[in-house]
Amino acid sequence: MQDFARYFKQISSYRFKREHGTRLWQISYYDHVVQRNEDVEQIATYIWDNPVRAGLAESRLDYVFSGPRERMEQA
């Protein structure tokens, strides 16, 4: 999982910095192991709304690195 997160952050931050001239990610990331009793849809909605809370987009659908779109529209 750490390898995936590192690779994803590397690719997305390179593209974002090239297009916007600023950093995308903080130095580290917060990991959370999802428990069986947690609502996965609620967690996904929280994650999808991060760019909106950070002022990077007006809507979760406007943020180019979010997805999948068909699931985001339902949440």
LINJO-V176572 format. One record per run of one state. SS is the DSSP state (helix for helix, strand for strand, loop for the rest). FROM is the first residue (numbers start at 0). TO is the last residue. If there is no record, write none. Layout:
SS,FROM,TO + SS,FROM,TO
This chain:
loop,0,0 + helix,1,19 + loop,20,38 + helix,39,47 + loop,48,48 + helix,49,52 + loop,53,58 + helix,59,61 + loop,62,67 + helix,68,73 + loop,74,74
